[in-house]
Amino acid sequence: MRLTTAALPFLSSAAALRSSSNGESAQPAIVPKRVAIIGAGAAGSSAAYHLAQFAQDSGIPLQIDVFERNWHIGGRSTTINPWFDPDQAIELGASIFVDVNHILVNATKAFNLSTNNRENLLANIPEVGIWNGKELVFTMNEGGWWDLAKLFWRYGYAPVKANKLMRETVDKFLQMYERPHFPWRSLSDVVQLVGLTEATGLTGEQYMQNKGIAPKFANEIVQASTRVNYASNLGTIHGVEAMVCLATNGAMSIAGGNWRIFEHMLSSSDYISTHLNHTIAQISKQADGTYNLTSIAGRVSSFDEVILAAPLQFSNLVIDPAPEHTPDEIPYVKLHVTHFTTPHKLDPLAFGLEADKPVPEYVLTTLQVDEDYGSKPNVGRAGFFSISIVSSGVNVHASKPRSEYIYKIFSPKRIDYQFLSRVLGLQVSKEEAEKGDVDGTISWINHWDVHSYPYEYPRVTFDEIKLDEGLWYTSAIESFISTMETSALSGKNVAQLIVNEWNKQAGESSNGEDMKIEANWDSNPWNNAQKPIKDDL
Ligand SMILES: Cc1cc2nc3c(=O)[nH]c(=O)nc-3n(C[C@H](O)[C@H](O)[C@H](O)COP(=O)(O)OP(=O)(O)OC[C@H]3O[C@@H](n4cnc5c(N)ncnc54)[C@H](O)[C@@H]3O)c2cc1C
């Protein structure tokens, strides 16, 4: 196999032109570029998928090793099984993406994955209500003209204005996918260039006020959405992220779990090897510019480029020496996600309703008018961010199989038996609230504490993407927008930046000779540290 001269610079930095041992000049070996990706979530999977594609398009041989400390692909996009039933999978983390999420939507089509469409979801969630700890300030059946009339009656033109502002924000954001902006070397610069700095620099409250959107609509409807999506009130989330919370058109999820997109991305190319249950402990830059990665088991492997596709502050990594840019440690939401199953509906009395009125199946929350939503995170009197019926199923483990609802709660504190007893209007024991009881009020329960996303405080600058020569970072994007799509975009952006650099080096150092490729590496990444270059070509 032969390559054009463009391949010459893709000699690994460890690979040099050598003479053979008998003194005759040997044809130089081209060692594929070796890239390590730490993290197999949306960002790392997308980086691997796009890097393989871009490199192939440029005729660049490479080996990508993706290291993931969990046993599963997807990171914060993962599923659980109610009643421990493997046939029932519901989203534990990231549950929804939308039709303007081009990377995820295109991958869904490319991999022929089935979606749970909006109709399916709505069939399970026919009613939405907004609870402020005292009363339901707004309830809505999805889609009917009567609900639109109710919206106008209560909020005037604010919903129309907010919708227009959301669409303008999305249009600006989508420029980040296209030339001349894509790929961007600096997130701070591109956010400014596409015209979104005004919105990231203000709180959602200030931004909407500046745009003439009535505070009542902002506080009740938009804030209910920022609380369910980012556990934040309008005074502690920036304007772009507040608009993202309104961009719900074409909401969808993947049957079996959104993580399947990322699984397919990682198996899309022979260039990519994924190593699950592999925790990287240290990244060490070498004198020749390559990086040694050390696993917690003490194994070392060498790479030309490293992509850190996880928030540095939660990765337990030592980077030695400190890179030129070290990402700031930023406050993350510590969210409690509770899923549980029960045959019972929520108790109307717990939500200020008369006993015969049904509680909406999707209860979002907001603050009362006298509550502080500006200075710091504050769940307020409502006490939780949302409680919803996400699905239903049959509990076959009960002594007599029974139909049950599957609920999800987002809250700032762990959900206990008192909370569950109150919202269901039934006695729930401590043990049931911790572990469930197949024949009890709570038949199955799962508690998950997670650093879910950053507090999206207003800001106009963001962390660097290139931390050092050959060291890249995807998670800077999370303080701009934290979603599966934006992480996937960040991974794609890094992939394009790396390939552009390789192509540039190729242009600079081409000497006009065709080169012979030598697949001079072991598919086991741990065998490659200090690997000697073959001389006998
Ligand atoms: C409860 C919840 C609900 C959400 N809802 C939505 C939603 O509806 N829609 C949406 O788009 N987004 C949602 N999000 C946000 C979304 O999940 C994230 O923005 C996105 O998944 C982040 O992807 P990532 O790849 O950047 O990071 P992660 O998913 O965190 O992936 C990083 C990976 O790196 C691995 N890792 C870290 N350190 C190491 C190491 N030292 N060695 C090896 N591996 C390492 C981790 O194990 C992890 O798998 C939600 C998040 C949560 C928690």
The ligand as an SDF file (V2000), in Angstrom:
LIG
                    3D

 53 58  0  0  0  0  0  0  0  0999 V2000
  -29.9180   13.5050   35.1140 C   0  0  0  0  0  0  0  0  0  0  0  0
  -29.4190   14.1390   33.8420 C   0  0  0  0  0  0  0  0  0  0  0  0
  -30.3230   14.5080   32.8630 C   0  0  0  0  0  0  0  0  0  0  0  0
  -29.8710   15.0740   31.6630 C   0  0  0  0  0  0  0  0  0  0  0  0
  -30.7830   15.3310   30.6890 N   0  0  0  0  0  0  0  0  0  0  0  0
  -30.3320   15.6390   29.4550 C   0  0  0  0  0  0  0  0  0  0  0  0
  -31.2310   15.6190   28.3560 C   0  0  0  0  0  0  0  0  0  0  0  0
  -32.4230   15.3120   28.4880 O   0  0  0  0  0  0  0  0  0  0  0  0
  -30.7180   15.9280   27.1370 N   0  0  0  0  0  0  0  0  0  0  0  0
  -29.3940   16.2080   26.9430 C   0  0  0  0  0  0  0  0  0  0  0  0
  -28.9840   16.4330   25.7880 O   0  0  0  0  0  0  0  0  0  0  0  0
  -28.5330   16.2370   27.9750 N   0  0  0  0  0  0  0  0  0  0  0  0
  -28.9620   15.9440   29.2210 C   0  0  0  0  0  0  0  0  0  0  0  0
  -28.0860   15.8770   30.2570 N   0  0  0  0  0  0  0  0  0  0  0  0
  -26.7050   16.3560   30.0640 C   0  0  0  0  0  0  0  0  0  0  0  0
  -25.8710   15.3320   29.2940 C   0  0  0  0  0  0  0  0  0  0  0  0
  -25.9690   14.0770   29.9150 O   0  0  0  0  0  0  0  0  0  0  0  0
  -24.3990   15.7400   29.2760 C   0  0  0  0  0  0  0  0  0  0  0  0
  -24.2500   17.0880   28.8860 O   0  0  0  0  0  0  0  0  0  0  0  0
  -23.6030   14.8930   28.2850 C   0  0  0  0  0  0  0  0  0  0  0  0
  -24.0200   13.5400   28.3160 O   0  0  0  0  0  0  0  0  0  0  0  0
  -22.1280   15.0130   28.6220 C   0  0  0  0  0  0  0  0  0  0  0  0
  -21.3760   14.1280   27.7910 O   0  0  0  0  0  0  0  0  0  0  0  0
  -19.7900   14.0770   27.9010 P   0  0  0  0  0  0  0  0  0  0  0  0
  -19.3340   13.0160   26.9850 O   0  0  0  0  0  0  0  0  0  0  0  0
  -19.2420   15.4400   27.7040 O   0  0  0  0  0  0  0  0  0  0  0  0
  -19.4770   13.7070   29.4080 O   0  0  0  0  0  0  0  0  0  0  0  0
  -19.8170   12.3500   30.1840 P   0  0  0  0  0  0  0  0  0  0  0  0
  -21.1140   11.8060   29.7200 O   0  0  0  0  0  0  0  0  0  0  0  0
  -19.6710   12.6590   31.6200 O   0  0  0  0  0  0  0  0  0  0  0  0
  -18.6780   11.3490   29.7150 O   0  0  0  0  0  0  0  0  0  0  0  0
  -17.3760   11.3860   30.2610 C   0  0  0  0  0  0  0  0  0  0  0  0
  -16.8860    9.9470   30.3840 C   0  0  0  0  0  0  0  0  0  0  0  0
  -15.5100    9.9780   30.7750 O   0  0  0  0  0  0  0  0  0  0  0  0
  -15.2800    8.9040   31.6740 C   0  0  0  0  0  0  0  0  0  0  0  0
  -14.0760    9.2290   32.4500 N   0  0  0  0  0  0  0  0  0  0  0  0
  -13.8880   10.2860   33.2790 C   0  0  0  0  0  0  0  0  0  0  0  0
  -12.6460   10.2590   33.8050 N   0  0  0  0  0  0  0  0  0  0  0  0
  -12.0350    9.1550   33.3020 C   0  0  0  0  0  0  0  0  0  0  0  0
  -10.7430    8.5790   33.4820 C   0  0  0  0  0  0  0  0  0  0  0  0
   -9.8510    9.1340   34.3110 N   0  0  0  0  0  0  0  0  0  0  0  0
  -10.4420    7.4430   32.8010 N   0  0  0  0  0  0  0  0  0  0  0  0
  -11.3430    6.8650   31.9610 C   0  0  0  0  0  0  0  0  0  0  0  0
  -12.5920    7.3700   31.7710 N   0  0  0  0  0  0  0  0  0  0  0  0
  -12.9360    8.4990   32.4230 C   0  0  0  0  0  0  0  0  0  0  0  0
  -16.5580    8.8760   32.5100 C   0  0  0  0  0  0  0  0  0  0  0  0
  -16.7250    7.6200   33.1310 O   0  0  0  0  0  0  0  0  0  0  0  0
  -17.6280    9.1700   31.4640 C   0  0  0  0  0  0  0  0  0  0  0  0
  -18.1580    7.9860   30.9070 O   0  0  0  0  0  0  0  0  0  0  0  0
  -28.4930   15.3160   31.4650 C   0  0  0  0  0  0  0  0  0  0  0  0
  -27.5770   14.9460   32.4620 C   0  0  0  0  0  0  0  0  0  0  0  0
  -28.0360   14.3530   33.6280 C   0  0  0  0  0  0  0  0  0  0  0  0
  -27.0360   13.8980   34.6570 C   0  0  0  0  0  0  0  0  0  0  0  0
  1  2  1  0
  2  3  1  0
  2 52  2  0
  3  4  2  0
  4  5  1  0
  4 50  1  0
  5  6  2  0
  6  7  1  0
  6 13  1  0
  7  8  2  0
  7  9  1  0
  9 10  1  0
 10 11  2  0
 10 12  1  0
 12 13  2  0
 13 14  1  0
 14 15  1  0
 14 50  1  0
 15 16  1  0
 16 17  1  0
 16 18  1  0
 18 19  1  0
 18 20  1  0
 20 21  1  0
 20 22  1  0
 22 23  1  0
 23 24  1  0
 24 25  2  0
 24 26  1  0
 24 27  1  0
 27 28  1  0
 28 29  2  0
 28 30  1  0
 28 31  1  0
 31 32  1  0
 32 33  1  0
 33 34  1  0
 33 48  1  0
 34 35  1  0
 35 36  1  0
 35 46  1  0
 36 37  1  0
 36 45  1  0
 37 38  2  0
 38 39  1  0
 39 40  1  0
 39 45  2  0
 40 41  1  0
 40 42  2  0
 42 43  1  0
 43 44  2  0
 44 45  1  0
 46 47  1  0
 46 48  1  0
 48 49  1  0
 50 51  2  0
 51 52  1  0
 52 53  1  0
M  END
$$$$
